[in-house]
């Protein structure tokens, strides 16, 4: 669940960031994908750390 939330939050933040920087559609799409991947990986690391600490 943390990974999915990270991907969604990353996609939203990426889209908002690209739009704030006045990017065209390709720029916005690239930012959405890049931020989604980055936040998804961060969520995966957090999930693994939580799992190792709990068990």
N, CA, C and O atoms as a Maestro MAE file, in Angstrom:
{
 s_m_m2io_version
 :::
 2.0.0
}

f_m_ct {
 s_m_title
 :::
 protein
 m_atom[220] {
  # First column is atom index #
  i_m_mmod_type
  r_m_x_coord
  r_m_y_coord
  r_m_z_coord
  i_m_residue_number
  s_m_chain_name
  s_m_pdb_residue_name
  s_m_pdb_atom_name
  i_m_atomic_number
  :::
  1 25 0.816 -1.197 0.000 1 A "UNK " " N  " 7
  2 3 0.000 0.000 0.000 1 A "UNK " " CA " 6
  3 2 0.861 1.263 0.000 1 A "UNK " " C  " 6
  4 15 0.501 2.270 -0.610 1 A "UNK " " O  " 8
  5 25 1.985 1.199 0.681 2 A "UNK " " N  " 7
  6 3 2.854 2.365 0.732 2 A "UNK " " CA " 6
  7 2 3.426 2.656 -0.653 2 A "UNK " " C  " 6
  8 15 3.571 3.817 -1.033 2 A "UNK " " O  " 8
  9 25 3.747 1.619 -1.397 3 A "UNK " " N  " 7
  10 3 4.305 1.797 -2.743 3 A "UNK " " CA " 6
  11 2 3.271 2.443 -3.664 3 A "UNK " " C  " 6
  12 15 3.593 3.362 -4.417 3 A "UNK " " O  " 8
  13 25 2.042 1.966 -3.602 4 A "UNK " " N  " 7
  14 3 0.979 2.529 -4.444 4 A "UNK " " CA " 6
  15 2 0.733 3.984 -4.088 4 A "UNK " " C  " 6
  16 15 0.580 4.826 -4.974 4 A "UNK " " O  " 8
  17 25 0.694 4.286 -2.796 5 A "UNK " " N  " 7
  18 3 0.509 5.669 -2.369 5 A "UNK " " CA " 6
  19 2 1.669 6.536 -2.844 5 A "UNK " " C  " 6
  20 15 1.466 7.672 -3.271 5 A "UNK " " O  " 8
  21 25 2.883 6.002 -2.770 6 A "UNK " " N  " 7
  22 3 4.042 6.748 -3.236 6 A "UNK " " CA " 6
  23 2 3.981 7.056 -4.717 6 A "UNK " " C  " 6
  24 15 4.316 8.161 -5.143 6 A "UNK " " O  " 8
  25 25 3.554 6.080 -5.503 7 A "UNK " " N  " 7
  26 3 3.438 6.285 -6.952 7 A "UNK " " CA " 6
  27 2 2.394 7.360 -7.257 7 A "UNK " " C  " 6
  28 15 2.626 8.242 -8.084 7 A "UNK " " O  " 8
  29 25 1.254 7.281 -6.592 8 A "UNK " " N  " 7
  30 3 0.202 8.266 -6.841 8 A "UNK " " CA " 6
  31 2 0.620 9.664 -6.412 8 A "UNK " " C  " 6
  32 15 0.418 10.629 -7.149 8 A "UNK " " O  " 8
  33 25 1.198 9.776 -5.232 9 A "UNK " " N  " 7
  34 3 1.645 11.088 -4.742 9 A "UNK " " CA " 6
  35 2 2.742 11.632 -5.649 9 A "UNK " " C  " 6
  36 15 2.751 12.819 -5.973 9 A "UNK " " O  " 8
  37 25 3.665 10.770 -6.058 10 A "UNK " " N  " 7
  38 3 4.730 11.201 -6.960 10 A "UNK " " CA " 6
  39 2 4.198 11.691 -8.298 10 A "UNK " " C  " 6
  40 15 4.675 12.693 -8.830 10 A "UNK " " O  " 8
  41 25 3.218 10.992 -8.839 11 A "UNK " " N  " 7
  42 3 2.646 11.404 -10.120 11 A "UNK " " CA " 6
  43 2 1.973 12.769 -9.997 11 A "UNK " " C  " 6
  44 15 2.118 13.622 -10.872 11 A "UNK " " O  " 8
  45 25 1.249 12.965 -8.921 12 A "UNK " " N  " 7
  46 3 0.577 14.252 -8.712 12 A "UNK " " CA " 6
  47 2 1.602 15.372 -8.547 12 A "UNK " " C  " 6
  48 15 1.480 16.427 -9.169 12 A "UNK " " O  " 8
  49 25 2.612 15.140 -7.706 13 A "UNK " " N  " 7
  50 3 3.629 16.166 -7.497 13 A "UNK " " CA " 6
  51 2 4.419 16.442 -8.783 13 A "UNK " " C  " 6
  52 15 4.758 17.590 -9.069 13 A "UNK " " O  " 8
  53 25 4.704 15.410 -9.543 14 A "UNK " " N  " 7
  54 3 5.412 15.599 -10.810 14 A "UNK " " CA " 6
  55 2 4.610 16.430 -11.795 14 A "UNK " " C  " 6
  56 15 5.150 17.323 -12.449 14 A "UNK " " O  " 8
  57 25 3.339 16.139 -11.899 15 A "UNK " " N  " 7
  58 3 2.485 16.918 -12.795 15 A "UNK " " CA " 6
  59 2 2.371 18.369 -12.375 15 A "UNK " " C  " 6
  60 15 2.416 19.273 -13.209 15 A "UNK " " O  " 8
  61 25 2.223 18.584 -11.085 16 A "UNK " " N  " 7
  62 3 2.130 19.964 -10.587 16 A "UNK " " CA " 6
  63 2 3.442 20.717 -10.772 16 A "UNK " " C  " 6
  64 15 3.442 21.902 -11.106 16 A "UNK " " O  " 8
  65 25 4.551 20.033 -10.556 17 A "UNK " " N  " 7
  66 3 5.853 20.672 -10.725 17 A "UNK " " CA " 6
  67 2 6.081 21.075 -12.178 17 A "UNK " " C  " 6
  68 15 6.518 22.193 -12.452 17 A "UNK " " O  " 8
  69 25 5.788 20.176 -13.103 18 A "UNK " " N  " 7
  70 3 5.983 20.487 -14.522 18 A "UNK " " CA " 6
  71 2 5.048 21.597 -14.975 18 A "UNK " " C  " 6
  72 15 5.440 22.460 -15.761 18 A "UNK " " O  " 8
  73 25 3.827 21.580 -14.488 19 A "UNK " " N  " 7
  74 3 2.885 22.632 -14.868 19 A "UNK " " CA " 6
  75 2 3.322 23.980 -14.314 19 A "UNK " " C  " 6
  76 15 3.181 25.002 -14.985 19 A "UNK " " O  " 8
  77 25 3.858 23.987 -13.077 20 A "UNK " " N  " 7
  78 3 4.336 25.221 -12.467 20 A "UNK " " CA " 6
  79 2 5.518 25.797 -13.247 20 A "UNK " " C  " 6
  80 15 5.701 27.013 -13.311 20 A "UNK " " O  " 8
  81 25 6.319 24.902 -13.840 21 A "UNK " " N  " 7
  82 3 7.470 25.336 -14.642 21 A "UNK " " CA " 6
  83 2 7.088 25.628 -16.090 21 A "UNK " " C  " 6
  84 15 7.956 25.856 -16.932 21 A "UNK " " O  " 8
  85 25 5.788 25.620 -16.375 22 A "UNK " " N  " 7
  86 3 5.234 25.930 -17.685 22 A "UNK " " CA " 6
  87 2 5.738 24.974 -18.778 22 A "UNK " " C  " 6
  88 15 6.124 25.406 -19.864 22 A "UNK " " O  " 8
  89 25 5.726 23.673 -18.472 23 A "UNK " " N  " 7
  90 3 6.155 22.672 -19.439 23 A "UNK " " CA " 6
  91 2 5.027 22.301 -20.392 23 A "UNK " " C  " 6
  92 15 3.850 22.478 -20.080 23 A "UNK " " O  " 8
  93 25 5.401 21.790 -21.544 24 A "UNK " " N  " 7
  94 3 4.388 21.323 -22.488 24 A "UNK " " CA " 6
  95 2 3.936 19.913 -22.077 24 A "UNK " " C  " 6
  96 15 4.336 19.417 -21.023 24 A "UNK " " O  " 8
  97 25 3.118 19.280 -22.894 25 A "UNK " " N  " 7
  98 3 2.540 17.988 -22.521 25 A "UNK " " CA " 6
  99 2 3.610 16.909 -22.341 25 A "UNK " " C  " 6
  100 15 3.504 16.070 -21.447 25 A "UNK " " O  " 8
  101 25 4.631 16.932 -23.185 26 A "UNK " " N  " 7
  102 3 5.703 15.936 -23.060 26 A "UNK " " CA " 6
  103 2 6.495 16.137 -21.778 26 A "UNK " " C  " 6
  104 15 6.874 15.167 -21.121 26 A "UNK " " O  " 8
  105 25 6.746 17.383 -21.422 27 A "UNK " " N  " 7
  106 3 7.454 17.679 -20.171 27 A "UNK " " CA " 6
  107 2 6.646 17.196 -18.970 27 A "UNK " " C  " 6
  108 15 7.189 16.589 -18.048 27 A "UNK " " O  " 8
  109 25 5.357 17.469 -18.992 28 A "UNK " " N  " 7
  110 3 4.490 17.064 -17.880 28 A "UNK " " CA " 6
  111 2 4.474 15.546 -17.770 28 A "UNK " " C  " 6
  112 15 4.566 15.007 -16.667 28 A "UNK " " O  " 8
  113 25 4.358 14.849 -18.895 29 A "UNK " " N  " 7
  114 3 4.343 13.383 -18.864 29 A "UNK " " CA " 6
  115 2 5.655 12.830 -18.323 29 A "UNK " " C  " 6
  116 15 5.659 11.873 -17.549 29 A "UNK " " O  " 8
  117 25 6.758 13.428 -18.728 30 A "UNK " " N  " 7
  118 3 8.057 12.960 -18.256 30 A "UNK " " CA " 6
  119 2 8.203 13.173 -16.757 30 A "UNK " " C  " 6
  120 15 8.692 12.289 -16.055 30 A "UNK " " O  " 8
  121 25 7.788 14.327 -16.258 31 A "UNK " " N  " 7
  122 3 7.857 14.592 -14.830 31 A "UNK " " CA " 6
  123 2 6.962 13.642 -14.048 31 A "UNK " " C  " 6
  124 15 7.353 13.153 -12.989 31 A "UNK " " O  " 8
  125 25 5.755 13.376 -14.564 32 A "UNK " " N  " 7
  126 3 4.826 12.461 -13.892 32 A "UNK " " CA " 6
  127 2 5.470 11.085 -13.745 32 A "UNK " " C  " 6
  128 15 5.445 10.498 -12.663 32 A "UNK " " O  " 8
  129 25 6.040 10.574 -14.820 33 A "UNK " " N  " 7
  130 3 6.641 9.240 -14.786 33 A "UNK " " CA " 6
  131 2 7.867 9.213 -13.875 33 A "UNK " " C  " 6
  132 15 8.027 8.291 -13.076 33 A "UNK " " O  " 8
  133 25 8.724 10.214 -13.994 34 A "UNK " " N  " 7
  134 3 9.949 10.243 -13.185 34 A "UNK " " CA " 6
  135 2 9.636 10.345 -11.694 34 A "UNK " " C  " 6
  136 15 10.221 9.620 -10.890 34 A "UNK " " O  " 8
  137 25 8.736 11.221 -11.325 35 A "UNK " " N  " 7
  138 3 8.377 11.373 -9.914 35 A "UNK " " CA " 6
  139 2 7.660 10.132 -9.396 35 A "UNK " " C  " 6
  140 15 7.874 9.723 -8.254 35 A "UNK " " O  " 8
  141 25 6.811 9.532 -10.227 36 A "UNK " " N  " 7
  142 3 6.102 8.320 -9.802 36 A "UNK " " CA " 6
  143 2 7.091 7.184 -9.533 36 A "UNK " " C  " 6
  144 15 6.949 6.460 -8.548 36 A "UNK " " O  " 8
  145 25 8.079 7.029 -10.393 37 A "UNK " " N  " 7
  146 3 9.081 5.983 -10.188 37 A "UNK " " CA " 6
  147 2 9.893 6.269 -8.923 37 A "UNK " " C  " 6
  148 15 10.124 5.373 -8.112 37 A "UNK " " O  " 8
  149 25 10.318 7.510 -8.764 38 A "UNK " " N  " 7
  150 3 11.140 7.868 -7.604 38 A "UNK " " CA " 6
  151 2 10.378 7.655 -6.298 38 A "UNK " " C  " 6
  152 15 10.917 7.068 -5.360 38 A "UNK " " O  " 8
  153 25 9.150 8.118 -6.227 39 A "UNK " " N  " 7
  154 3 8.377 7.969 -5.003 39 A "UNK " " CA " 6
  155 2 7.975 6.512 -4.783 39 A "UNK " " C  " 6
  156 15 7.873 6.066 -3.641 39 A "UNK " " O  " 8
  157 25 7.748 5.771 -5.862 40 A "UNK " " N  " 7
  158 3 7.448 4.347 -5.732 40 A "UNK " " CA " 6
  159 2 8.625 3.583 -5.152 40 A "UNK " " C  " 6
  160 15 8.445 2.728 -4.285 40 A "UNK " " O  " 8
  161 25 9.831 3.884 -5.624 41 A "UNK " " N  " 7
  162 3 11.031 3.245 -5.071 41 A "UNK " " CA " 6
  163 2 11.237 3.629 -3.610 41 A "UNK " " C  " 6
  164 15 11.616 2.795 -2.788 41 A "UNK " " O  " 8
  165 25 10.988 4.885 -3.298 42 A "UNK " " N  " 7
  166 3 11.092 5.323 -1.901 42 A "UNK " " CA " 6
  167 2 10.085 4.571 -1.030 42 A "UNK " " C  " 6
  168 15 10.415 4.145 0.076 42 A "UNK " " O  " 8
  169 25 8.867 4.409 -1.526 43 A "UNK " " N  " 7
  170 3 7.860 3.647 -0.801 43 A "UNK " " CA " 6
  171 2 8.254 2.191 -0.631 43 A "UNK " " C  " 6
  172 15 7.975 1.593 0.407 43 A "UNK " " O  " 8
  173 25 8.900 1.613 -1.635 44 A "UNK " " N  " 7
  174 3 9.369 0.234 -1.539 44 A "UNK " " CA " 6
  175 2 10.431 0.093 -0.456 44 A "UNK " " C  " 6
  176 15 10.401 -0.857 0.327 44 A "UNK " " O  " 8
  177 25 11.362 1.027 -0.410 45 A "UNK " " N  " 7
  178 3 12.400 1.004 0.621 45 A "UNK " " CA " 6
  179 2 11.780 1.148 2.007 45 A "UNK " " C  " 6
  180 15 12.161 0.436 2.936 45 A "UNK " " O  " 8
  181 25 10.837 2.056 2.146 46 A "UNK " " N  " 7
  182 3 10.160 2.242 3.445 46 A "UNK " " CA " 6
  183 2 9.430 0.975 3.840 46 A "UNK " " C  " 6
  184 15 9.475 0.581 5.006 46 A "UNK " " O  " 8
  185 25 8.759 0.325 2.901 47 A "UNK " " N  " 7
  186 3 8.059 -0.918 3.181 47 A "UNK " " CA " 6
  187 2 9.010 -2.007 3.651 47 A "UNK " " C  " 6
  188 15 8.705 -2.724 4.603 47 A "UNK " " O  " 8
  189 25 10.157 -2.140 2.996 48 A "UNK " " N  " 7
  190 3 11.129 -3.146 3.372 48 A "UNK " " CA " 6
  191 2 11.687 -2.860 4.767 48 A "UNK " " C  " 6
  192 15 11.832 -3.774 5.579 48 A "UNK " " O  " 8
  193 25 11.998 -1.597 5.043 49 A "UNK " " N  " 7
  194 3 12.517 -1.231 6.356 49 A "UNK " " CA " 6
  195 2 11.491 -1.527 7.443 49 A "UNK " " C  " 6
  196 15 11.839 -2.078 8.487 49 A "UNK " " O  " 8
  197 25 10.259 -1.177 7.215 50 A "UNK " " N  " 7
  198 3 9.197 -1.447 8.205 50 A "UNK " " CA " 6
  199 2 9.066 -2.947 8.429 50 A "UNK " " C  " 6
  200 15 8.941 -3.393 9.570 50 A "UNK " " O  " 8
  201 25 9.093 -3.721 7.365 51 A "UNK " " N  " 7
  202 3 8.965 -5.172 7.480 51 A "UNK " " CA " 6
  203 2 10.122 -5.770 8.279 51 A "UNK " " C  " 6
  204 15 9.914 -6.670 9.094 51 A "UNK " " O  " 8
  205 25 11.325 -5.279 8.052 52 A "UNK " " N  " 7
  206 3 12.491 -5.803 8.783 52 A "UNK " " CA " 6
  207 2 12.454 -5.397 10.257 52 A "UNK " " C  " 6
  208 15 12.875 -6.174 11.114 52 A "UNK " " O  " 8
  209 25 11.970 -4.221 10.561 53 A "UNK " " N  " 7
  210 3 11.919 -3.752 11.940 53 A "UNK " " CA " 6
  211 2 10.836 -4.486 12.730 53 A "UNK " " C  " 6
  212 15 11.035 -4.810 13.901 53 A "UNK " " O  " 8
  213 25 9.709 -4.745 12.104 54 A "UNK " " N  " 7
  214 3 8.581 -5.369 12.789 54 A "UNK " " CA " 6
  215 2 8.864 -6.837 13.073 54 A "UNK " " C  " 6
  216 15 8.516 -7.333 14.144 54 A "UNK " " O  " 8
  217 25 9.490 -7.541 12.132 55 A "UNK " " N  " 7
  218 3 9.720 -8.984 12.352 55 A "UNK " " CA " 6
  219 2 11.114 -9.297 12.780 55 A "UNK " " C  " 6
  220 15 11.446 -10.462 12.999 55 A "UNK " " O  " 8
  :::
 }
 m_bond[219] {
  # First column is bond index #
  i_m_from
  i_m_to
  i_m_order
  :::
  1 1 2 1
  2 2 3 1
  3 3 4 2
  4 3 5 1
  5 5 6 1
  6 6 7 1
  7 7 8 2
  8 7 9 1
  9 9 10 1
  10 10 11 1
  11 11 12 2
  12 11 13 1
  13 13 14 1
  14 14 15 1
  15 15 16 2
  16 15 17 1
  17 17 18 1
  18 18 19 1
  19 19 20 2
  20 19 21 1
  21 21 22 1
  22 22 23 1
  23 23 24 2
  24 23 25 1
  25 25 26 1
  26 26 27 1
  27 27 28 2
  28 27 29 1
  29 29 30 1
  30 30 31 1
  31 31 32 2
  32 31 33 1
  33 33 34 1
  34 34 35 1
  35 35 36 2
  36 35 37 1
  37 37 38 1
  38 38 39 1
  39 39 40 2
  40 39 41 1
  41 41 42 1
  42 42 43 1
  43 43 44 2
  44 43 45 1
  45 45 46 1
  46 46 47 1
  47 47 48 2
  48 47 49 1
  49 49 50 1
  50 50 51 1
  51 51 52 2
  52 51 53 1
  53 53 54 1
  54 54 55 1
  55 55 56 2
  56 55 57 1
  57 57 58 1
  58 58 59 1
  59 59 60 2
  60 59 61 1
  61 61 62 1
  62 62 63 1
  63 63 64 2
  64 63 65 1
  65 65 66 1
  66 66 67 1
  67 67 68 2
  68 67 69 1
  69 69 70 1
  70 70 71 1
  71 71 72 2
  72 71 73 1
  73 73 74 1
  74 74 75 1
  75 75 76 2
  76 75 77 1
  77 77 78 1
  78 78 79 1
  79 79 80 2
  80 79 81 1
  81 81 82 1
  82 82 83 1
  83 83 84 2
  84 83 85 1
  85 85 86 1
  86 86 87 1
  87 87 88 2
  88 87 89 1
  89 89 90 1
  90 90 91 1
  91 91 92 2
  92 91 93 1
  93 93 94 1
  94 94 95 1
  95 95 96 2
  96 95 97 1
  97 97 98 1
  98 98 99 1
  99 99 100 2
  100 99 101 1
  101 101 102 1
  102 102 103 1
  103 103 104 2
  104 103 105 1
  105 105 106 1
  106 106 107 1
  107 107 108 2
  108 107 109 1
  109 109 110 1
  110 110 111 1
  111 111 112 2
  112 111 113 1
  113 113 114 1
  114 114 115 1
  115 115 116 2
  116 115 117 1
  117 117 118 1
  118 118 119 1
  119 119 120 2
  120 119 121 1
  121 121 122 1
  122 122 123 1
  123 123 124 2
  124 123 125 1
  125 125 126 1
  126 126 127 1
  127 127 128 2
  128 127 129 1
  129 129 130 1
  130 130 131 1
  131 131 132 2
  132 131 133 1
  133 133 134 1
  134 134 135 1
  135 135 136 2
  136 135 137 1
  137 137 138 1
  138 138 139 1
  139 139 140 2
  140 139 141 1
  141 141 142 1
  142 142 143 1
  143 143 144 2
  144 143 145 1
  145 145 146 1
  146 146 147 1
  147 147 148 2
  148 147 149 1
  149 149 150 1
  150 150 151 1
  151 151 152 2
  152 151 153 1
  153 153 154 1
  154 154 155 1
  155 155 156 2
  156 155 157 1
  157 157 158 1
  158 158 159 1
  159 159 160 2
  160 159 161 1
  161 161 162 1
  162 162 163 1
  163 163 164 2
  164 163 165 1
  165 165 166 1
  166 166 167 1
  167 167 168 2
  168 167 169 1
  169 169 170 1
  170 170 171 1
  171 171 172 2
  172 171 173 1
  173 173 174 1
  174 174 175 1
  175 175 176 2
  176 175 177 1
  177 177 178 1
  178 178 179 1
  179 179 180 2
  180 179 181 1
  181 181 182 1
  182 182 183 1
  183 183 184 2
  184 183 185 1
  185 185 186 1
  186 186 187 1
  187 187 188 2
  188 187 189 1
  189 189 190 1
  190 190 191 1
  191 191 192 2
  192 191 193 1
  193 193 194 1
  194 194 195 1
  195 195 196 2
  196 195 197 1
  197 197 198 1
  198 198 199 1
  199 199 200 2
  200 199 201 1
  201 201 202 1
  202 202 203 1
  203 203 204 2
  204 203 205 1
  205 205 206 1
  206 206 207 1
  207 207 208 2
  208 207 209 1
  209 209 210 1
  210 210 211 1
  211 211 212 2
  212 211 213 1
  213 213 214 1
  214 214 215 1
  215 215 216 2
  216 215 217 1
  217 217 218 1
  218 218 219 1
  219 219 220 2
  :::
 }
}
